[in-house]
Amino acid sequence: MTNGEWIIQTRGLSKKYRPSHALKGLDLQVAPHSIFGFLGPNGAGKTTTIKLLLGLIKPTSGSAAIFGLDSVRDSVAIRARIGYLPQDPRFYEYMSAREVLDYTAHFFFKGPQSVIEARIEETLELVGLADKADRPVKGFSGGERQRLGIAQAQVNYPDLLILDEPAASLDPMGRRDVLEVMERLRKYTTIFYCTHILDDVQRVSDTVAILNHGELVAYGSIESLLAGSEGIAYEVRLKGDTQPLYNTVCGQPWVKGIHAKAAQGSAEWVVGVRDPEAAEKELFRLLASDSQVIVTDFHIKAHQLEEVFLQIVEGDRHDNRK
């Protein structure tokens, strides 16, 4: 993909507020029609990054390009093509959802009212608020307000949506509804969103970046991050005399190592592998070939993003103390 084809591309993007750096040398690339999760603990530099992307503040060094345009020089043109949802969207409480979108749409469209109304209807349908379109916002739940906020950000057909904690403080149903809206919207736009809810990132994101103390500490596809530092591994539960089998499995060239522990009369192994294809073909066959052992469980280890996140952030914290 060439430079102009990335929706967002940053190179060495930095912002310093004396005496400390809020952001240090950020290099990111966001592909079209992706859902990009931007993670980090409080104070990591996420809000600073958003302000830099929107051209609201100038970088101390480095650069950011949005749609191939410079975030400082072309900030007005860039913002015309972006929809933005703040963490706590506010509305005129007496307005209905339809009136909110009509009010917002007139900042962007000068065409016939019938065209604007058609766009509003489409947007209400897209975010699941068509049946509540004429109710006052003051009666909306938290999840409905967030979906209205997304609708307001989407009403101008943006090429990029920047969402700041879109599902924060919502109950599970509200979060589910917001995530479903995000998945529907990817057909029309690219989504760059900040969040601390790791389960949500794992459910909808293609690519994830983790920021800590202003530095990028992890960046890649959700699959690569979920593979964890140990790579592909199998979780196995066995009964019987496992020591000879342990030695046999450890001796395979495609096995990286085994972490073993005893649990309720069984042996539990986490088998790290160097060659996933060889492991897929050979590991279960090898385990089942030992007549002294019964295999009671066998599956690829499923990492959770929270586990990976804590490993990365806490590891980075320990490195900084050295």
N, C-alpha and C positions, 0 to 999 in steps of 0.2 A: 504494500500500500504506500503511495507517495505521500509527501508531506501535506499536500493540499487535500487529501482524501480523509485524513483523520479529523474527527469532530473536535477533539481537544488534543493538543500536543504541547507539552511543556519541556523546556530544556534548562536545567540548572536553576529553576525558579526559586528565588530566595526573598525573604523579607525579614529585615532586622529592626527590632524596636530596642534601642539601647537600654540595657547592656546585652540583651539576649536575642537569639534568633527565634522568630516565630515559625519560620520555614527555611529549610536548608537544602538547596540543590535538588529540587523536585523534578524528576523526569517521568512523565506519564504520556500514554497514548490511549485515546478512547475511540473505538471503532464505531461506525454508523450503525444505528438500530441495536446497540448493545445496552445492557443494564449494568452499569458500573457502580459497584459498591465501594464507598470511601469510608474506611474504618479508622478508629483511633480513640483512645481515652480522652477525657476532658483535658483541654489545653494542648492537644497534640498538634494543632495547626490546621484543622479542617475548615474552620470559619475563615481564617486568613486566606486559605487557598481559594475558597469561593469568592471572596472579595477581589482577589487578584484576577480570577477568571472573568469576573464581571466588569473589570476595569474600574472598580470603586476605589482601589488603592494601587499605587505603583510599586513594582518590585524593586528591591534594593539591587538585585542582579538577576541575570537570567531572563527568560522570556516565556510567554504563553501565547499560543495561537489557537483561536477558535474559528472553525471553518476556514482555516488558512489565513485568517486576518489577525493582525497584532492586537493584543488585548488592551494596550495603552493607546496606540495611535488610532485604532478603529473601534473603540469601545462603544460608541453610539450605534454604529452599524451592527455590531455584534449583539447588543442588547435588544435590538429590534427583532432578532431571530431566536431569542431565548425566552422560555417561560420559567418563572422562579416561584417556588413555594417556600416561604419561611417556616421556621419550626412552629411558630404559633400564629397562624393566619388570623387576621381580624376582619370582620365584616360589619356593615351597617345592619344591626339586628332586626330592624323593622322591614328590611328588604326580603323578598323571596329569592330563591336560588336563581330563578329566571331573570329577575331584575338585576341581581349581582352580575350575572354574565352579560346582560345587555349593556350595563354601565361600563364594564371592562372592555367589551368588544368595540365600543365606539371610540376607544383610544387608538384602535388599530385599523378599523374599517371605515371607509367613506362611501361604500356602495349603497344600494337600495336596502331599505329596512327588511324586506322579505328575504334577502340573502343573509343578512345578519341573524334573523330569526331562525333560518334553516340551520345555520352553524350552531346556534345555541341549542337547538333541539338535538342535533347530532352529539354535541358535547355532553349534554345531560344524560343522554342514552348511554354514552361511552362510560361514564363514571357511575352509572346505576342510580341516578337521581331523577329520572324522568317522572316517576310517580309522586315525587315530592317537590316538583318544580315550582309550585305556586304557594308553598308554605313559607312562613317567615323563618329566617335563619335562626332566630332566638330559640326555636323549638328543636333544633337539630342536635343529634348526638355528636360526641367527639369524632366518631368515624365519619359521619355524614359531613361534618365541617371540613375534615381533611380531604374528603373526596371533592367537596365543592372548591376547596383551595386548589386541588389539582386541576379541576375543570377550568378555574379562572386562569391558571397558568397555561393551560392547553388551548384556550379559546382563540388565540392568534396563530394557530398552526405553527408552533415553534419547531425549529430544527433540533433544538436541544432543550430538555427539561432539567433544571437543577432543583433538587428536592432536599431540603434540610430537615432531617429526622421526620419523614412523612408518616411514620406509624408510632411515634413516641407517645407514651401515656394513653394509648388505646387499649381496650380490652381485646381478648383473642379474636372475637368476631370482627371488630373494627379493623384490626390489623390484617386479617384475612381479606377483607373487602378491599382495603387499600392495595395490597399486594396483587390481587386479581386485576385491579385497574391498571397498575403498572405493567403487568404482563400484556394486557390488551393494547396499551399505548405504544409498546415497542414497535408495532407495525408502522406507526406514523412518525416516530421521533426516536431520539437517543436519550437515555435517562442516566444522569450522573447524580447519585444521591449519597448523602451522609447519614450514618446511623450508628447506634451502639447496640442494636438488637441483632445479635449474630445469627439467630435462627432465621430471621427474615432474609438476610444476605444469602444464606445457604440455599434458601428456597427459590430465589428469583434472579440472582446475579450471574452474569457470564464471567466477569473479571472483577477482581478484588484488589484494592491497594490498602495497606495498613500503615498508618502514620503514627509515630511515637516521638515525642520531644522534637517535633518539627522535621523529623527525618523519615524517609520512606524505608521501612524495615521489611516489607514483603509486598510482592506485586506479581500477579499472574492469574491464570484461569482458576475458577473455583475448584476444578478437578485437581490441578497441580497442588494447590494449597491444602486441600483435604487429604492428599496422599500423605501429608505429614513429613517430618524430617526423616522418618525411617523408611519412607517409600511404601511400596506395596507390601502388605503383611497379611498373614492368615491367622485367624484365631481358631484353636483346636482344643477340644476337650477329650481326654482319653482315660480309660480304665485299664488296670492291669500292670504288668511289669514293663514300664516304659523306658528304662535306662538303655537297654540295647538299641531300641528304636531311636532314642534320642541321639546316640552316637552315630547311627547310620544316617539320619537326616542331616545332622551337622556336617557330615562328610561329603554332602552333595555340593558340586561346584556352583550350583545356582542358589544355594542357601547362604544368606548373609549372617544369620545367627538366630538363636532361639532364646526367648525370655520365658522361663518356666516357673510355675508355682503350683503348690498343692492346694486343692479346694474341695472339701467335703468328699473325701475318698477318691477324688479324680485328680488328674494332672491337667493343668491348663497351660497351653503353649501359645506364644505369639511368635510365629515364624516369619522373620524378615527374609525377603528374597531379592536376588540380584537380577534374575531373568524371569519376568512374569509369565512368559509363554511356557518356559520349561516347568515352572511351578504349577501352572494350570494343568499341564499334561501329566505330571509325575507325582505331585505331592500326595494327593489322596490315595493314589494307587500304592504308593510306598507305605503309607500309614496302614492301609487295609491289608497289606500283605503279611503283617506280623500276626501270627496266630495267638500270641500272648497278650494282645492288646485289642480293646474294643473302642472304636471311634464313635463317640456319642454326640459330637458337634464339630462342624467344619464349615467355615465361611471366611470370606475376605473381610478384614477389619474395616469397619466404617468409621472414619474419623469425623468428629464434630468440629465445626468451625470454632466454637468456643474454646475447645481444647487446644487447637492450633494457635488461635489468637493469644491465649495466655502463655503458651510456650514461647511465642515470638516476642511478645511485649516484655514478659518477665526476663527472658534471656537477654534482651536488649538492655534492660535496666541493670542486670548484673554486669554486662560488658562495660557499661558507662561508669560503673563504680571502680573498675580496675585501674 
